[in-house]
């Protein structure tokens, strides 16, 4: 422990020197003064246990056993860094050693840690999770969501609050309602303990007891370590507002000296041995710097790797829709989604479902009906009304090897979980240089056109389609719903599935048995010669209705159902454009910066010379979706609006 504390201290001092010399980009958040917390708590866990870290995470990394050379290379942005130079100081990860990653978003790691603990229990692994966070993070709403769900599920996790008394430049007492953050545990029914964070042995003792309790099935513990950082918030922050007498008082309680004195008093180490330990660690840090400086810079091409994990290839070709007839099996879109989840849960014991009301009720729209009866409460998990925790637990479970299907009851509430989706699910693979995968499905209903007004009526696919690292699907038929969802569950990447409420009860043919619809492949719903209509989801159904109306008028429209928005099947669109030379793009989302605009831009960039007229779009008007039926119909997309757009285009 003593040597590791010196390793952290000397590493951080070297990093500050490198920052001042201009060798470290961005910033760094020194851990000096807090070494006892990381070393004491990590000494209480085994090599197979998990750790989630923070922006001030170098100490956690080194205490968990990461190599200082590869860490230094990461901070210098070199190819031999743990994340190949893609993560930097605030995003170091090494899943091979149980470090699931540092996190630059304050307060975001507790639900991820909870998900990792959930996955370990689901897969029968004897692992616990240490979740580090700061005093500032304890005021984030997602922290409370994660704490509550971890207690409800009785997960093997230890929440460790590193209370260094200052959140950036604000004293903790100015923004926190309690003197001891650990007392917040009382409201959630778990042990809350306060320990001297400058005393490594005291931290170890408390952490060991919490770890033993977690392994025995006793659930989570909240440990508050009262500690202090010996540097300002970060290398970037040059003004330190802390009172000088306060700083000097804490400097006098240096955790390394406290441990050294106790070891000397106990006769375990002499002063000469302490000095030798420091010298040995100094040599190791010097060697680490030499290694990092000798490491090459990453090639520019490296910037374009690790966005997505490789996707499994379907063993069989997509069967296509069965021939029509009285003996063809017909399911509603909701039933098809349900069947997809059931089949994948039978196939892979790592797959589980989590969301509000997904268990006994079977979900708000019964998409998860009967799954609880077959798979039990460990794999069909009713979550609190806590969308950030639902998504975050899904992310953490994915990092630890499980596969969550997380239901957001209404996709308008995706906004509540966007940090976990946009900053974590989408980016963790890339930021860690491809070390991590996030096989996660986030699915839910879009209730446009159902009279539920602005907070239940949006189609937000453009939000997530904009974020690199996410795949996006939007089925319009029961056949596609089952095949796409099965592909999404097996994919090694986060997939967001938008399901239109008005399509849930619409029946359609679905083949018996196993089949997959590959992600990134559009379908020609209706061939035509005069105009191409590109759409997805509910808009695809409306486009078919419009095409049938137009056919009676002598207009032959080809309808392309995208099925997958990301990755986009541009080839299918361009092939149709080269045949019809006129395009209408129909999209349920709002017009301004909607997904239709992306398709239009792609066509203009790649097929401008093929066009006989400008591309036209039909989308929801740029107002919040209203409640009254007449107002709602005036605003949202309809088959009539699509048909009228085609008529104008053909007449242009």
C-alpha positions in Angstrom: 0.0 0.0 0.0 2.8 2.4 0.9 4.6 1.9 -2.4 1.4 2.3 -4.4 0.6 5.6 -2.7 4.0 6.9 -3.7 3.5 5.6 -7.2 0.3 7.7 -7.4 1.9 10.8 -5.9 5.0 10.7 -8.1 2.9 9.9 -11.2 0.7 12.9 -10.6 3.7 15.2 -10.0 5.2 14.1 -13.2 1.9 14.7 -15.1 1.8 18.3 -13.7 5.3 18.9 -14.9 4.4 17.6 -18.4 1.3 19.8 -18.5 3.3 22.9 -17.7 5.7 21.9 -20.4 2.9 21.6 -22.9 3.2 17.8 -23.3 -0.2 16.9 -21.8 -3.2 18.4 -23.7 -6.5 19.5 -22.3 -6.1 19.2 -18.5 -5.5 16.8 -15.7 -7.1 16.5 -12.3 -4.4 15.7 -9.7 -5.1 13.0 -7.1 -2.3 14.1 -4.8 -3.5 14.1 -1.2 -6.3 11.5 -1.8 -4.1 8.4 -2.3 -5.3 6.6 0.8 -8.8 6.4 -0.5 -7.9 4.6 -3.8 -5.2 2.4 -2.3 -7.1 1.4 0.9 -10.3 0.5 -0.9 -8.7 -1.3 -3.9 -6.8 -3.4 -1.4 -10.1 -4.7 -0.2 -11.2 -6.2 -3.5 -9.8 -8.9 -5.8 -8.4 -8.8 -9.3 -11.7 -9.8 -10.8 -13.8 -7.1 -9.2 -14.9 -4.1 -11.1 -14.1 -0.4 -10.5 -15.7 2.7 -12.1 -13.7 5.9 -11.8 -14.1 9.6 -12.2 -12.4 12.6 -14.0 -9.9 12.5 -11.1 -9.1 8.9 -11.6 -5.4 8.3 -12.0 -5.2 7.1 -8.4 -7.9 4.6 -9.0 -6.2 3.3 -12.1 -2.8 2.8 -10.5 -4.4 1.3 -7.3 -6.2 -1.2 -9.5 -2.9 -2.3 -11.0 -2.7 -0.4 -14.3 0.7 0.1 -15.8 2.0 3.6 -15.3 3.9 3.5 -18.7 0.7 2.9 -20.7 -1.2 5.4 -18.6 1.5 8.0 -19.3 1.4 7.1 -23.0 -2.4 7.7 -22.9 -1.9 11.2 -21.4 0.7 12.1 -24.0 -1.8 10.9 -26.7 0.4 8.1 -27.9 -0.5 4.8 -29.7 0.6 2.6 -26.8 -1.7 4.3 -24.4 -4.5 2.2 -22.9 -7.0 3.8 -25.2 -4.6 4.4 -28.1 -4.7 8.2 -27.4 -8.5 8.4 -27.8 -9.4 8.9 -24.2 -6.8 10.9 -22.4 -6.6 11.8 -18.8 -10.3 11.6 -18.0 -11.2 8.3 -19.8 -8.6 5.7 -19.0 -9.9 2.2 -19.0 -8.6 -1.4 -18.8 -11.4 -3.9 -18.6 -8.9 -6.7 -18.5 -8.0 -5.5 -15.0 -11.6 -4.7 -14.0 -11.4 -1.0 -14.6 -14.5 -0.2 -16.6 -13.4 3.3 -17.3 -13.0 6.8 -15.9 -15.8 9.2 -16.5 -15.6 12.9 -17.2 -19.3 13.5 -16.6 -19.8 14.3 -12.9 -22.2 11.8 -11.2 -22.7 9.6 -14.3 -20.8 6.5 -13.1 -23.2 5.3 -10.2 -25.8 3.8 -12.6 -23.1 2.3 -14.8 -21.5 0.7 -11.7 -25.0 -0.6 -10.7 -25.4 -2.2 -14.1 -22.1 -3.9 -13.8 -23.1 -5.3 -10.5 -26.4 -6.4 -11.9 -24.7 -8.2 -14.8 -22.3 -10.0 -12.4 -25.2 -11.3 -10.4 -27.2 -12.3 -13.5 -24.2 -14.3 -14.8 -23.5 -15.9 -11.5 -20.1 -14.2 -11.0 -18.6 -13.6 -7.6 -17.7 -9.9 -8.3 -18.3 -6.7 -6.4 -18.1 -3.2 -7.8 -16.4 -0.2 -6.3 -18.0 3.0 -7.6 -16.0 6.2 -6.9 -17.5 9.6 -7.1 -17.0 13.0 -5.6 -18.9 15.2 -3.2 -20.2 17.3 -6.1 -21.6 14.2 -7.8 -23.6 13.4 -4.7 -26.0 16.2 -5.6 -26.7 14.8 -9.1 -30.2 13.3 -9.5 -28.8 10.2 -11.3 -26.8 9.4 -8.1 -30.0 9.1 -6.1 -31.7 7.0 -8.9 -28.7 4.6 -8.9 -28.6 4.4 -5.1 -32.3 3.6 -4.9 -32.2 0.9 -7.6 -29.1 -0.7 -6.2 -30.8 -1.1 -2.9 -34.0 -2.3 -4.4 -32.1 -5.0 -6.4 -29.7 -5.6 -3.4 -26.7 -5.4 -5.7 -23.0 -6.1 -4.7 -21.8 -2.5 -5.0 -19.8 -0.2 -2.8 -20.4 3.5 -3.4 -17.3 5.5 -2.3 -17.7 9.2 -2.0 -14.4 11.0 -2.1 -15.4 14.1 -0.2 -12.5 16.5 -0.8 -14.6 19.3 0.6 -14.6 21.4 -2.7 -16.6 20.9 -5.9 -14.3 22.6 -8.3 -14.1 26.0 -6.5 -17.2 25.8 -4.4 -17.0 24.6 -0.8 -19.2 21.5 -0.2 -21.1 23.2 2.6 -22.4 25.9 0.3 -24.2 23.5 -2.0 -24.8 20.3 0.0 -27.7 20.0 2.5 -26.0 17.7 4.9 -22.7 17.8 6.8 -22.0 14.1 6.1 -23.0 12.8 2.7 -23.1 9.3 4.1 -26.2 10.2 6.1 -28.1 10.3 2.7 -27.9 6.5 2.9 -30.5 6.6 5.7 -33.3 7.5 3.3 -32.5 4.6 1.0 -32.1 1.8 3.6 -28.4 1.0 3.2 -25.4 1.5 5.5 -23.8 4.9 5.3 -20.3 5.2 6.9 -17.9 8.1 7.3 -14.2 7.3 7.4 -10.9 9.3 7.6 -9.9 9.4 4.0 -6.3 10.2 4.9 -5.9 6.9 6.8 -5.4 4.1 4.3 -5.7 1.4 6.9 -9.0 2.8 8.1 -10.3 3.0 4.6 -9.2 -0.5 4.0 -11.0 -1.8 7.1 -14.3 -0.1 6.3 -14.1 -1.1 2.6 -13.3 -4.7 3.4 -16.3 -5.0 5.7 -18.5 -3.5 2.9 -17.1 -5.9 0.3 -17.7 -8.9 2.6 -21.2 -7.8 3.1 -21.8 -7.3 -0.6 -20.4 -10.8 -1.4 -22.6 -12.3 1.1 -25.7 -10.9 -0.5 -26.2 -8.0 1.9 -26.4 -5.4 -0.8 -24.7 -2.0 -1.3 -22.9 0.3 1.1 -22.2 4.0 1.0 -18.8 5.0 2.3 -17.9 8.7 2.6 -14.1 9.3 2.8 -13.3 12.7 4.2 -10.1 13.7 2.3 -8.5 16.6 0.6 -6.7 17.3 -2.7 -3.3 19.0 -2.4 -3.6 20.8 -5.7 -6.3 23.0 -7.3 -9.2 21.4 -9.1 -7.2 20.8 -12.2 -4.0 21.7 -14.0 -6.1 24.2 -16.0 -7.4 26.0 -12.9 -4.7 28.4 -11.7 -6.7 30.3 -9.1 -7.2 28.2 -6.0 -9.9 29.8 -3.8 -9.3 27.6 -0.8 -8.1 29.4 2.4 -4.4 29.0 2.9 -4.7 27.9 6.5 -7.1 25.2 5.5 -4.7 23.9 2.8 -1.8 23.9 5.2 -3.8 22.0 7.9 -4.6 19.3 5.4 -1.0 19.2 4.0 0.1 18.4 7.5 -2.1 15.2 7.3 -0.4 13.8 4.3 -1.8 10.2 3.9 1.6 8.8 2.8 3.3 10.1 5.9 0.4 8.9 8.1 0.8 5.4 6.7 4.6 5.5 6.8 4.5 6.6 10.5 2.1 3.8 11.4 4.2 1.2 9.6 7.4 2.5 11.3 5.7 2.5 14.7 4.5 -1.1 14.2 8.0 -2.2 13.2 6.9 -3.2 9.7 9.1 -0.8 7.8 12.1 1.2 8.8 12.7 4.7 7.5 15.4 3.4 5.2 12.8 1.0 3.7 10.3 3.8 3.3 13.0 5.8 1.5 13.8 2.9 -0.7 10.2 2.4 -1.6 9.9 6.0 -2.7 13.1 5.7 -4.8 11.9 2.5 -6.4 8.6 4.2 -7.4 10.4 7.2 -8.7 12.5 5.0 -11.0 9.3 3.3 -12.2 7.7 6.7 -13.0 10.9 7.8 -14.8 10.8 4.6 -16.8 7.1 5.1 -17.5 7.8 8.5 -19.0 10.6 7.1 -21.2 8.2 4.4 -22.5 5.5 7.0 -23.2 7.9 9.4 -25.0 9.2 6.5 -27.1 5.7 5.5 -28.1 4.6 6.6 -31.6 1.8 9.1 -32.2 -1.3 7.3 -33.6 -1.8 7.4 -37.3 -4.5 9.8 -38.5 -6.5 6.8 -39.8 -6.8 5.6 -36.2 -9.4 8.4 -35.6 -11.9 6.5 -37.7 -11.6 3.1 -36.0 -13.5 1.8 -32.9 -16.7 3.8 -33.5 -18.7 0.5 -33.8 -17.9 -3.0 -32.8 -18.1 -5.6 -35.5 -21.7 -6.8 -36.0 -22.5 -10.6 -36.2 -23.5 -11.7 -39.7 -26.8 -13.6 -39.9 -26.3 -17.2 -40.6 -29.1 -17.3 -43.1 -30.4 -14.8 -45.7 -33.4 -12.7 -44.7 -36.4 -14.9 -45.7 -38.6 -12.0 -46.7 -42.4 -11.8 -46.2 -44.2 -15.1 -46.5 -46.6 -15.7 -49.4 -50.1 -14.4 -48.6 -52.8 -16.9 -47.9 -55.1 -18.1 -45.2 -52.5 -20.2 -43.5 -49.9 -17.4 -43.1 -49.3 -16.5 -39.5 -50.2 -13.0 -38.6 -48.9 -11.1 -35.5 -49.3 -7.5 -34.5 -46.2 -5.4 -34.3 -46.3 -5.5 -30.5 -46.6 -9.3 -30.6 -43.7 -9.5 -33.0 -41.5 -7.5 -30.7 -42.5 -9.6 -27.8 -41.6 -12.8 -29.7 -38.2 -11.4 -30.6 -37.3 -10.7 -27.0 -38.6 -14.1 -25.8 -36.6 -16.0 -28.5 -33.4 -14.0 -27.7 -33.8 -14.6 -24.0 -34.1 -18.3 -24.5 -31.1 -18.3 -26.8 -28.8 -16.2 -24.6 -29.0 -16.2 -20.8 -27.2 -12.9 -20.7 -30.2 -11.0 -22.2 -32.5 -9.3 -19.8 -35.3 -6.7 -19.9 -35.5 -3.7 -17.6 -37.9 -0.8 -17.5 -41.0 0.7 -15.9 -43.9 -1.8 -15.6 -42.3 -4.4 -17.9 -42.8 -7.3 -15.5 -46.3 -8.4 -14.4 -48.2 -5.7 -16.4 -46.1 -6.5 -19.5 -45.4 -2.8 -20.2 -47.7 0.1 -20.9 -48.6 -1.4 -24.3 -48.1 -5.0 -23.4 -44.9 -5.5 -25.5 -43.2 -7.4 -22.7 -46.3 -9.4 -21.7 -45.7 -12.9 -20.3 -41.9 -12.5 -20.2 -41.9 -12.5 -16.4 -43.7 -15.8 -16.3 -41.1 -17.5 -18.4 -37.9 -15.8 -17.3 -38.5 -14.6 -13.8 -37.8 -11.4 -11.9 -34.0 -11.6 -12.3 -34.3 -11.2 -16.1 -37.5 -9.1 -16.3 -36.9 -6.2 -14.0 -39.4 -3.6 -13.0 -37.5 -0.4 -12.6 -38.5 2.8 -10.8 -39.6 5.8 -12.7 -35.9 6.7 -13.3 -35.1 6.8 -17.0 -31.4 7.8 -16.5 -30.9 4.8 -14.2 -32.7 2.5 -16.6 -30.3 3.5 -19.4 -27.3 3.7 -17.2 -27.8 0.3 -15.7 -28.2 -1.0 -19.2 -24.8 0.5 -20.2 -23.1 -0.8 -17.1 -24.5 -4.3 -17.7 -23.3 -4.3 -21.3 -19.8 -3.3 -20.2 -19.8 -6.3 -17.9 -20.9 -8.8 -20.5 -24.7 -8.8 -20.3 -27.2 -7.6 -22.9 -30.0 -5.3 -21.7 -33.2 -4.5 -23.5 -34.0 -1.2 -21.7 -37.6 0.1 -22.2 -38.2 3.8 -22.1 -41.9 3.8 -21.8 -42.5 6.9 -24.0 -39.6 8.0 -26.2 -40.2 11.7 -25.3 -38.6 10.7 -22.0 -35.4 9.8 -23.8 -34.4 13.3 -23.0 -34.0 12.3 -19.3 -31.6 9.4 -20.2 -29.7 11.2 -22.9 -26.5 11.6 -20.9 -26.2 7.9 -20.5 -27.1 7.3 -24.1 -25.2 10.1 -25.8 -22.1 10.4 -23.6 -21.7 6.8 -22.5 -23.4 4.2 -24.6 -22.3 5.9 -27.8 -18.8 6.9 -26.8 -17.4 4.3 -24.4 -16.1 1.9 -27.1 -14.4 4.7 -29.0 -13.0 6.5 -26.0 -11.4 3.3 -24.7 -9.8 2.5 -28.0 -12.1 -0.4 -28.7 -11.5 -2.2 -25.4 -15.2 -2.0 -24.4 -18.4 -3.0 -26.2 -21.9 -1.7 -25.3 -24.4 -4.3 -26.6 -27.5 -2.5 -25.5 -31.0 -2.0 -26.9 -33.0 1.0 -25.8 -36.6 0.7 -27.1 -39.9 2.5 -26.6 -43.0 4.0 -28.0 -43.5 7.1 -30.1 -47.1 8.3 -29.5 -47.4 10.8 -32.3 -51.0 11.2 -33.4 -52.7 9.8 -30.3 -53.9 13.0 -28.7 -51.3 13.1 -25.9 -49.9 16.6 -26.7 -46.4 17.9 -26.8 -44.7 15.9 -24.1 -45.9 12.5 -25.4 -46.0 13.3 -29.1 -42.5 13.8 -30.4 -40.4 11.6 -32.7 -36.9 12.2 -31.6 -34.9 9.9 -33.9 -32.9 12.8 -35.3 -31.4 13.5 -31.9 -29.8 10.1 -31.5 -29.0 9.6 -35.2 -26.8 12.6 -34.9 -24.5 10.9 -32.4 -21.6 8.8 -33.6 -21.6 5.3 -32.0 -25.4 4.8 -31.9 -27.4 2.7 -34.3 -31.1 3.6 -34.9 -34.0 1.4 -36.1 -37.6 2.2 -36.8 -39.7 -0.8 -37.9 -43.0 -0.3 -39.8 -44.2 -3.9 -40.0 -44.4 -6.9 -37.6 -42.0 -8.8 -39.8 -39.4 -6.1 -39.6 -40.1 -5.4 -35.9 -39.2 -9.0 -35.0 -36.2 -9.3 -37.3 -34.7 -5.9 -36.5 -35.0 -6.3 -32.8 -33.4 -9.7 -32.8 -30.5 -8.3 -34.9 -30.3 -5.3 -32.5 -30.1 -7.6 -29.4 -27.2 -9.6 -31.0 -25.4 -6.6 -32.2 -22.3 -5.5 -30.2 -23.4 -1.9 -30.2 -26.0 0.4 -28.7 -29.2 0.3 -30.8 -32.1 2.7 -30.3 -35.4 1.3 -31.4 -38.3 3.7 -32.1 -41.7 2.0 -32.1 -44.8 3.9 -33.4 -47.7 3.5 -31.0 -50.2 3.6 -33.9 -48.5 0.6 -35.4 -48.5 -1.7 -32.3 -51.9 -3.2 -33.0 -51.5 -3.5 -36.8 -51.2 -7.2 -37.8 -49.0 -8.5 -40.5 -47.4 -11.7 -41.8 -44.5 -13.1 -39.7 -42.7 -16.3 -40.6 -42.5 -19.1 -38.1 -39.1 -19.8 -36.6 -35.8 -18.0 -36.5 -35.0 -15.1 -38.9 -33.1 -11.9 -38.8 -33.5 -8.6 -40.6 -30.0 -7.1 -41.0 -29.3 -3.6 -39.7 -28.6 -1.1 -42.4 -30.7 -2.6 -45.2 -33.7 -0.8 -46.5 -36.8 -2.5 -48.2 -38.6 -1.6 -51.4 -42.2 -1.7 -50.2 -43.6 -0.8 -53.6 -41.7 -0.5 -56.9 -42.4 2.4 -59.1 -41.2 4.5 -62.0 -42.3 8.1 -61.5 -41.2 9.2 -58.1 -39.4 7.8 -55.0 -40.9 8.2 -51.5 -38.3 7.6 -48.8 -39.7 7.0 -45.3 -39.6 4.9 -42.1 -41.9 3.9 -39.3 -45.4 5.3 -39.4 -44.4 7.5 -42.3 -43.6 4.4 -44.3 -47.1 3.1 -43.8 -48.6 6.5 -44.7 -46.3 6.5 -47.8 -47.8 3.2 -49.0 -51.3 4.6 -48.5 -50.4 7.7 -50.5 -48.8 5.6 -53.2 -52.0 3.6 -53.5 -54.0 6.8 -53.9 -51.6 8.2 -56.4 -51.7 5.0 -58.5 -55.4 5.7 -59.2 -54.3 9.0 -60.6 -51.7 7.4 -62.9 -48.7 8.3 -60.7 -46.4 5.3 -60.1 -44.6 5.9 -56.8 -41.7 3.7 -55.5 -41.7 3.5 -51.7 -38.4 2.9 -49.8 -38.8 1.9 -46.2 -35.5 2.6 -44.5 -36.1 0.3 -41.5 -32.7 1.4 -40.2 -31.7 5.0 -40.0 -28.1 4.4 -38.8 -26.4 2.8 -40.6 -28.3 4.3 -43.6 -28.8 2.2 -46.7 -27.8 5.0 -49.1 -27.3 2.6 -51.9 -31.0 1.6 -51.9 -32.1 5.2 -52.0 -29.6 6.2 -54.8 -30.6 3.2 -56.9 -34.2 4.3 -56.7 -33.3 8.0 -57.5 -31.4 6.9 -60.6 -34.7 5.3 -61.8 -37.3 7.8 -60.9 -35.3 11.1 -60.8 -37.8 12.6 -58.3 -37.8 12.2 -54.5 -40.1 12.9 -51.6 -38.7 12.3 -48.1 -41.4 11.6 -45.5 -40.5 11.7 -41.8 -42.5 11.8 -38.6 -40.1 14.1 -36.8 -40.0 17.9 -36.9 -39.0 19.5 -40.2 -36.1 21.7 -38.9 -32.9 19.7 -38.6 -35.0 16.5 -38.9 -33.7 13.2 -40.3 -35.4 14.0 -43.6 -32.9 16.8 -44.0 -30.0 14.3 -43.7 -31.4 12.1 -46.5 -32.0 15.2 -48.7 -28.4 16.3 -48.2 -27.1 12.8 -49.0 -29.1 12.8 -52.3 -27.9 16.3 -53.2 -24.3 15.4 -52.5 -24.3 12.0 -54.3 -27.0 12.1 -57.0 -27.6 15.8 -57.9 -27.2 15.1 -61.6 -29.8 12.4 -61.4 -32.6 14.8 -60.2 -35.2 16.3 -62.5 -36.6 18.4 -59.6 -35.6 19.5 -56.1 -36.0 17.0 -53.4 -39.2 17.6 -51.3 -39.7 16.7 -47.7 -42.9 16.1 -45.7 -42.5 16.3 -41.9 -44.1 17.5 -38.7 -44.4 21.2 -38.7 -42.1 23.1 -36.4 -44.4 23.6 -33.4 -44.9 21.5 -30.3 -47.4 18.8 -31.0 -50.8 20.1 -29.9 -53.6 18.3 -28.1 -56.8 19.1 -30.0 -57.5 16.7 -32.8 -57.9 19.4 -35.5 -54.7 21.1 -34.4 -52.7 17.9 -34.2 -53.8 16.7 -37.6 -52.8 20.1 -39.0 -49.3 19.7 -37.7 -48.3 16.0 -38.0 -47.5 14.0 -41.1 -50.4 12.2 -42.9 -50.9 10.1 -46.0 -52.8 13.0 -47.6 -49.9 15.4 -47.1 -47.4 12.9 -48.7 -49.7 12.4 -51.7 -50.1 16.2 -52.1 -46.3 16.7 -52.0 -45.9 14.1 -54.8 -48.5 15.7 -56.9 -46.8 19.1 -56.7 -43.4 17.5 -57.4 -44.7 15.6 -60.5 -46.3 18.8 -61.7 -43.2 20.9 -61.2 
